[in-house]
Amino acid sequence: MGFKMLNEKQISEYKENGYIIPEFQLSNQIVDEISELYDRLLYKKPEFKNFCPNVLKYDLGFLNFAKIPEILDMVEQLIGPNFALWNSSLFAKPAKNGLETPWHQDGEFWPIRPLATCTVWIAVDEANKENGCLRVIKGSHKNRKLRKHNTVKNKKFTLHQVLDPSEYNENDAVDLELKRGQISLHDVYLLHGSKENLSSKSRRGMTLRFMPTTSVFDRKVAIELTQQLGVVSHSERSLYLMRGNDVSKKNDFRIRQ
């Protein structure tokens, strides 16, 4: 597991582009452990074959991967020394029939005020254009605003809140191709999505969501978002302080699912 801290150029690229692929790769052993935990989860919960919005609810073994020091070091470089893990998900596009994740902004669904999160995306399988790698619109985070989304009920989508087509040009999309064990990090306002997977190879990805504790995870707002948008409820999410202190002094770390 070779590792180099982010340099000033890379940190600037993250701020300018909204994402970065660092010079870092998890060992095969660690990725195998993630894969084994996912297989165990899928055996119990086959409905998660495409998407599990909260893996920590079902198996706290996934929390070990949020504690990897090198990952925490990079997150600290990008969002500061005080931060918490508030969610971890699995996007598991199976071979042949992996669902599309439509264009969206993560912040549309999230009850964090002020809105702030750095997402770490871990490639459990190699992710490429053929099997539906993550796609982003470079620099689309810079105005720090949520764009217009529409409710679109489509069984071929993993999400039902979809960016209005007027908000982006798909010709500007950048494909984030990753080797197995590589990671990317992206900002909460970045426009992104991924195509369906019709290839013969699966494309599993695990996300870790880290918020600076200058922000508050507002559980009342979480209930309102579920009522307004019909999105997965975040109101009972467990928060885990990963580094530093709760600067806001308003985050509730007592809830455990």
Rosetta blueprint (number, residue, H / E / L):
1 M L
2 G L
3 F E
4 K L
5 M L
6 L L
7 N L
8 E H
9 K H
10 Q H
11 I H
12 S H
13 E H
14 Y H
15 K H
16 E H
17 N H
18 G L
19 Y E
20 I E
21 I L
22 P L
23 E L
24 F E
25 Q E
26 L L
27 S L
28 N H
29 Q H
30 I H
31 V H
32 D H
33 E H
34 I H
35 S H
36 E H
37 L H
38 Y H
39 D H
40 R H
41 L H
42 L H
43 Y H
44 K H
45 K L
46 P H
47 E H
48 F H
49 K L
50 N L
51 F E
52 C E
53 P L
54 N L
55 V H
56 L H
57 K H
58 Y L
59 D L
60 L H
61 G H
62 F H
63 L H
64 N H
65 F H
66 A H
67 K H
68 I L
69 P H
70 E H
71 I H
72 L H
73 D H
74 M H
75 V H
76 E H
77 Q H
78 L H
79 I H
80 G L
81 P L
82 N L
83 F E
84 A E
85 L E
86 W E
87 N E
88 S E
89 S E
90 L E
91 F E
92 A E
93 K E
94 P L
95 A L
96 K L
97 N L
98 G E
99 L L
100 E E
101 T E
102 P E
103 W E
104 H E
105 Q L
106 D H
107 G H
108 E H
109 F L
110 W L
111 P L
112 I E
113 R E
114 P L
115 L L
116 A L
117 T L
118 C E
119 T E
120 V E
121 W E
122 I E
123 A E
124 V L
125 D L
126 E L
127 A E
128 N L
129 K L
130 E L
131 N L
132 G L
133 C L
134 L E
135 R E
136 V E
137 I E
138 K L
139 G L
140 S L
141 H L
142 K L
143 N L
144 R L
145 K L
146 L L
147 R L
148 K L
149 H E
150 N E
151 T E
152 V L
153 K L
154 N L
155 K L
156 K L
157 F E
158 T L
159 L L
160 H L
161 Q E
162 V E
163 L E
164 D L
165 P H
166 S H
167 E H
168 Y L
169 N L
170 E H
171 N H
172 D H
173 A E
174 V E
175 D E
176 L E
177 E L
178 L E
179 K L
180 R L
181 G L
182 Q E
183 I E
184 S E
185 L E
186 H E
187 D E
188 V L
189 Y L
190 L L
191 L L
192 H E
193 G E
194 S E
195 K L
196 E L
197 N E
198 L L
199 S L
200 S L
201 K L
202 S L
203 R E
204 R E
205 G E
206 M E
207 T E
208 L E
209 R E
210 F E
211 M E
212 P E
213 T L
214 T L
215 S L
216 V E
217 F E
218 D L
219 R H
220 K H
221 V H
222 A H
223 I H
224 E H
225 L H
226 T H
227 Q H
228 Q H
229 L H
230 G L
231 V L
232 V L
233 S L
234 H L
235 S L
236 E L
237 R L
238 S L
239 L L
240 Y E
241 L E
242 M E
243 R E
244 G L
245 N L
246 D L
247 V L
248 S L
249 K L
250 K L
251 N L
252 D L
253 F L
254 R L
255 I L
256 R L
257 Q L
